[in-house]
Amino acid sequence: MQPKQSGQPIRNEAHNGLLNKRGTVAMARQSDVVDSSTCQFFINLADNAHLDHKNRTDAEYGYCVFGEVIEGMDVAEKIGKVPVDQQTSAPEETVAIRTVIRARR
């Protein structure tokens, strides 16, 4: 549970037309800073239209979807059931992703 140094924030591209649907992978960011994504991401376990880009205002810019789980959604569901510390938002037990394969469509 030691923080790791992250890189510089990247530009939020939530306006790319992709939606936060179940199984998509999106960049995490500070809710009040549009261009604050660095190294954290999340997998949508349900359709999350409230995270989609609505317009270019800070309040409704959205969260950028950049990928999709094409195999192993059952594993993502299991990870989603791990209890989370309410103060830190960290899992109460270690979750390690050992392999990720980049697939092109």
Sequence and secondary structure as in RCSB ss.txt:
>XXXX:A:sequence
MQPKQSGQPIRNEAHNGLLNKRGTVAMARQSDVVDSSTCQFFINLADNAHLDHKNRTDAEYGYCVFGEVIEGMDV
AEKIGKVPVDQQTSAPEETVAIRTVIRARR
>XXXX:A:secstr
         B   GGGS    TTEEEE   TT TT B S EEE SS  GGGS   SSGGG    EEEE  S HHH
HHHHHTS B TTT  BSS            
